[in-house]
Amino acid sequence: MELRDMRAFAAIVEEGALSAAARRLHMSQPRLSQMVLALEREFGVDLLIRSSTGVQPTAAGTTLLAEARGVLARYDQAVAAITRHASSGGGVLRLGIPLELPSGFLTHPLSALASAYPETRVEPRHMSTAEQLTALRAGELDIALVRERPLGPDLDAIRVIEEKLGVLLAADRVAALAGPDGVRLDDLAGLQWVGFPRSGSPAWHDEVTAVLRGHGIDTETSAVGGQVLLAEVKLAAVSAGTAFALAPPHWSHPLPENVVWQPLAGDPLVRRTWAVWQAGSHRRDLGHFVVALDNRHPG
């Protein structure tokens, strides 16, 4: 059982419903339900009483809630205490990383950090935007690289990457659709979009789908159901010739012979990546790393 499981279970009981807890945690309801089922299998007892009006803890669930709250409070206390001692560097820098980060983007910032703070150890964690922001606010990450700028005074952020998205298409489709400036988004209206789940980055997902719908593209049904995809699965869907995927230039994954990347005429979609950290942090190694990330931003 991990800290995230404890926080999730506490949220479910406090909210009294899986749907409300999922919104609070920026997590999909099916995933949250699976986490509870995994806990029940792990302990061999029922933790929740489920009904049409919501959920409430069983006797075992009430016990788990009390223990989880105690562990989480002690963990937060320990993190705060250690952070005071390690504020200048020399600890672990927990770094959240999204899918499809440009190749080589972190090379210089990590090198600069290693030179200035050789005792700081970077611990990368691949997570969605929503997962990173939840972990950051819970004290489980020190810095996050996310697709949307969070709201609120508790977090600071800088924009570190800006990518004009193009489109991945089957080669025979490119011959029919590509013009001198690339492919017009309107001309993709007859194809399915290989999308991504809204739960991973709600604001970015809403921005993308709004633009696509504005150009006549159906975003209600995805070629692969809107799940988190391996590159191979995404490329296989595009190869069939009935779907398209969005991707930045110089996509880090090799393309098969029958799939081609093309720019989108007019650059209607720009993906931004933000570096985000807790506003109250006084870690000097974190500050040095943020400056190195900021120096990578061309704008």
N, C-alpha and C positions, 0 to 999 in steps of 0.2 A: 504494500500500500504506500503510495507516494503522497507528498504534500498536496499536489494538485487534486488527487482523489479526495483528500480530506476537505479541501476548500470547496470542491464541487458538492460533496455530500452535505456540508453545512449550509450551502446556498439553497439546495433543494428543500431542506427542512425549514429553513427560515422563510423561504418564499411560499412554501406550501403547494408548489406545482412545478413540474418539470419545465413547462413552457416559460414560466416567469424566471426560473433559475437559468435557463438557457440564454434568455435575453440579457440577464445580469452578467453572465460569464462570457458573453459574445461567443457562444458555442451552439452547435446544432443540437436540437432536442434528441434526435436518434443517437448521437454520440454520447450525450449525457446519460441517456437511458442505458446504453451499453456499459458505461463506466459503473453504474449502480449494479447491474447484473453481474459484472466481473467481481465486484466487491462481495456480493452475496455468494457467488461461487467460491471465492477465496475463503470466506469465514464459515460457509456452510449453514447460514441462517438467513431468514428474510429480514431486511432492514427497513422496508417501507410497506405500508398498507396503501394500495392504489385503489382509487375510486373515480367515479365520473366527475367529482368535484375537486379532485386534487390528490395529494399524498400526505401521509403523516407517518412518523417513525413508529416502528414496533418497539418493544422493550429493548431488544438488541440494538436497534437503531438509535434509541435515546442514549444508550450507553456509549455507542460509537461517537455520537455527536458531542457528548461531554468530553470524551477523551481527545477527539480531534481538535476541539477548541483549545484544550490545554496544550496540546503539542504545537499548534499553530502560534499561539501566544508566546510560547517558549522559543520557538524558532525565530519569530520576529524580534524578540528581545535579544537573542544571540546574534542575529545579523546586525542589529543596531550597535551592539557592543563591539563586535569585531570590526565593523566599518570605521568606528572612531579610531581604532588602533592602526588600521591599514589605509587611512584616507590618502596618504601620499603615494601609495603604490605598494607593490610587493605581494599582493594577494592574487585572487582569481578574478579575471574579468569575464563575466558570462555574457556572451554575445549572441543575440538572436539573428538568424539569417533566413531570408525568404528563398523560395524557389526562383531559379532563373536569374541569379545575381550575375552581372557581367563578368566574364572571365578576366581574372587579374585585377579586379577592382580593389580587393583588399590587400594586395601585395605591398604597396607603399605604406599605407597606414599601419599595417602590422609590423613592417620593418622599422618604421619610425618609433613605434611603441617599444619594440624590443631593444632598440638602441638607447632610448631614454630611460626605460624602466625594465632592465633585464630580468628582474625578479618577478615581474608580473606574468602570470600564465593565462593565456586566452583560452576560454572554453566555448567553442562554437556550438550552437544548438539550432537545428533546422526546424522552423516553426512557421505557421501562417501568421499574418498580421494580427488577427484577433487573439491568437494564442500568445503572441509576443507581448501585446499590450496588457493582457491579463497577468502574465508572468512578471512583467516589469512593475506593475502596480502592487503585486504581491511580494516583491522583493526577491523574486527568483531569477531575474535577469538584471544586468547592470546597464546594458545598452541594447537597443533593438533597431533593426533595419526593416522598416515597414512601408506599405504602399499607400498609406493615408496619414495625414497629420492629425494627431489626436487633439481633442478639445479639453480644456481645463487647465488650471494653473499648476497642477501637480507635476506636469511633465514639460520638459524643454525639447525643442526639435529644430533641426536644420535640414534643408533639402540637399541631398548629396548626389543624386543621380536623376537624370531626365532622359528618357528614351522615346523617340518617335517610333511608334509601333507600325510594323508592316504586316503582311499577310503571308501565310504558308498555304500554297495551293498545289494540287496535282499539276504536273507539267502541261498536260493537254488543256487544262482550264486556263492556264496563263496565256497560252497562244491566242485564246479567244477573248480574254478579258483585259489584258495589259495594254495600256496606252503609253504615250511618251513620258508621262509623269507618274506612271505606275498604274495600280488598279483602283478604280473608283469604288468607294464603299457601296454605293447604290447598286452596282453590278453584281454584288454578292448576295442579293436578296433571295435568289433561288437556292442557295446553299445553306446547310446547317452550320451553326457556329459550334466549334469545339470549345465549350466554356469552362468555367471553374466555379466552385460553390460559393454562394454569397456569404456563407458563414465564415469563410477564411478572411475576407476583407470587404465588409459590407459597403463602405463608401466608394471604394474603387470599383466594385462590382456594379453598383448602381450607376456610376458614371459611364462605364463601358456599355452597359445594356441600354442606357438612355440614348447614347450616340448611335448604337446599332439600330435601335427601334426607329430613331429619327430618319434613318436611311432605308427603312422598309424591311429590316432583317428581323425574323422571328426569334426572340430570345427565350421564349417559354419552353421550347424543347431543344435540348442540346444533342449533338451527335453521339455523345457518350454519357449523357445524364448529368452533366455538371459536377462530376466528382473530381477530386484531386488526381491528376494524371501523371504517370511516367511519360517521359518524352517519347518512348517507343509506341505507347498506346496512342498518343496524340498524332504522331506521324502516320500510324496505320490508318486512323480514321480519315486523315486528309488524303492519303494515297488512294482511297476508294473513289475519289473524284466527286463526292457528293457533299463534302464538308470543307470548311476552312478554319484555320487557327490564327490567332494573333501572336506575333513574335517580334522582338527588336532586331535591328541589323546585327550581323555577326552573332547570331544565336549560337550558344556554346555547344549545342549538340550537332553532330554531323547529319546532313540530310541525305536520304536515299535518292537515287538517280531520278525517280519520278516525282519528287517534291521540290518545289522552287519557292524561294522567298522573293517577294516583291514589295516595294514601298506602297503605301496608300496615298493616293493623290490628295494633296492639300493637308496632309498630316492631321487627320481628324482626331487621332487618339495619341496622347502623350502619357506615358507611365512615369510617375515620379516615385522615388524612394527617399524616405526620411530617416535620419538617425535620431532616435528618441532616447532620453534618459530622465531619471528622476530629477526634478528641479532643485531639490534640496541636497543633491550629492556634492561632496567636497573632495572627491578623489582626484588627485592630480594626474594619475596615470590615465584615468578616464578622460579628463580634460585634454590631455595631450593627444589621445586617440581621436577625440572629436575634432580637434584642430586639424589633424592629418586627414581625416575624412572630408572636412570642409574644403581643404586645399585641393582635393580631387575634383570638386564641383566646377565645371567650366563656366557657369553663370555667375 
